Amino acid sequence: MGLAYLLALGFTFFLSLIFIILNSSRSVREGVIMESETFTTFFTNSVFCGWDYSIVSENSAAVRKKILFQELKAALEEQRKRLTQMNRSKRDLARLYAVRLAVNVIILCILAASLFLVYYTMTNLIDLQKQSLNKELSLVVQYLPSVTITILNVIIPLLFAKLVFYEDYWPVTEMRMTLFRTVVLRLASLGVLVVTLYYRLQVEEQTFHRMEKAVLKKSMVTVGKIIVNHVQCWETYVGQQFYKLTLLDFAVYIVYTFLWNSLASETIYERLKGKIDLVANYGSQEFDIPQNVLDLVYSQTLSWCGMFFTPLLPGISFVKCLIIFFIKKVSLMNNYEPPQKAYNASKANSFFMTILLLSFIATSAVIGYMIGNIHPSKSCGPFRVYSNENYTVWKALIDEILSWPRGVANFLFFLATPAFFIPAFGVLCFVIYCYWTIGQGYKKMQEMLSDHLKMEGRDKHFLLARVDELQKRHKQLEIPESLKQSTSIKGKLLLSPNQPIDQWPGNS
C-alpha cells in the first residue's frame, strides 16, 4: 500500500515534469526566434506574410486582424521604448536608477512584512488551537493562515503593479517584474507556511516522545485533541491547510468576480462615467492576462504541494479550474475590455512556463525532503503500520527493493551511490557542452548566412544602380528626332552617282 502510494506520486510528478519540459522548450524556441528577429524583419513578416489565407469565415478574419493589431502594437511600443532609452541623458539615468532602487527597497519591505504576517498567524494558530474556544471562534482560528495568505495574494500584487509603473521598464519587462515579484510572494508564503508547520510539529513531537506514559495519558484528556492529533497525524493537518487554501482561493475569486467586477463594470463605470471625471479617466476594467495565468500557476502549485497529504486535491483543483474557466469566460465577455498594454505572446508564454517549472522544482524539493527525512504518522496514512521511530517514508521503497533478487537490488543501490552519480553527472555535463557547442555553431552559421544575404542584397543594389546609371547615359546619348530626320535626308542625298536625277530628293 505504501509503496503503491509512493510510486503513484512519483509517476504523477514525473509526468508533470515531462509535459512542462515539452511546453517550455516549445515556448523558449518560439521566444528565441522572436528575439532573433529585428524590427524591420518583424514588420515585413507581419505585414506581408502575417495573414492566413486559409481563413474563410468573417469571425476568424476579425480575430486574426485583432491578433495582428496587437502584435504590431507591441512591436511599436518596444520600438518607442528603445528610442526613449537611447535618448536618455546621464542625469535621467541617475534619476531612473534612484527611483528603481527606492521601489525595490519598498517591495522588499512589503515582502518581508507579508511573510512575517504569515508566520505570525501560523504560530498563533497552533497556540490558539490549544485553548478551549467556541465553535465559531475555532472555525475562524482554523482558517486564519489561509485567509491571510489569500488576502495577501489579492492585495499585494496590486501594489506591485502600481509600483512597477514608476520604474519605466519595457512592457514585457514590466510584466515579468510584476509576475516575478508576485511569484516570490506566493511561493515564499507557502514556504513559510510549510516551514512553520514543520518546526512547530517537530518541537511538539520531540516533547511528546519525552513524556512518560502516565503524563501522556493525563495530557490526552486535557489537550489530546490538539497536541496528540497534530503530532500523531501531521499529514492530515498539513493537508487541511492546502485544502483550505484551495477552497478559499476559489471562494475569493467567486466573490471578486460577481461582486467587485460586476459592480465596478455595471454600476461604477457605466453609470458614473459621464458624471464623475475620475471614473471616466480611470476607464473600464481590462482583462489582465498575465495575472490570470499566474492564478492558474498558483492553483497548480497548491495541487502539487497538497497531493502527498490530500490525494483528492488534484481532482478538486481540476473542478475548481473548470468552473473558474467558464466564470471567466462569461465575465470577460460582459465586464472587461481588451488590455491597452500590448504583450508579445511568445515571450510571455515562455516566461509563464519558466515560472511553472520553478514552482515545480520548489514543490518537488519540499515533498522530497518530507519523504526522505520526516517520520510518518502512526495513526493515519498508508505508512502508519511502521512503528519504528527511525522509519521514513523513503524506506518503504528501500524495503521493497531489498525483497527483490540480490543482483537487481545491488544494481539499483549502485545507481544511488557517488560511484555512479559523479561519472553520470560528468557525462551529462559533457553532453550539455556538446549541445551548447552545436548550438553556438548553428548560431555562427546563422550569422554568416545573414551576412551573406546582406552582401547579396548590397550586390543587387549595386547592380541595379549600375543598370540605372547606364540607362541614364543611354538616354543622354540618344539622337533627337529632328536630328534623326535631317540625318536621313542627308543620307538620301549621299546616293550613288548612277542614280537618276529625277530620283534625287526635291525632284520627285
Helices and strands as residue ranges (DSSP letters): H 2-36, H 39-49, H 58-86, H 90-128, H 135-142, H 144-163, G 164-167, H 171-210, H 213-223, I 224-228, H 229-232, H 234-255, I 256-261, H 262-262, I 263-269, H 270-272, H 277-282, H 289-307, H 313-335, H 345-373, H 394-402, H 406-415, H 418-477, H 481-493, G 501-503
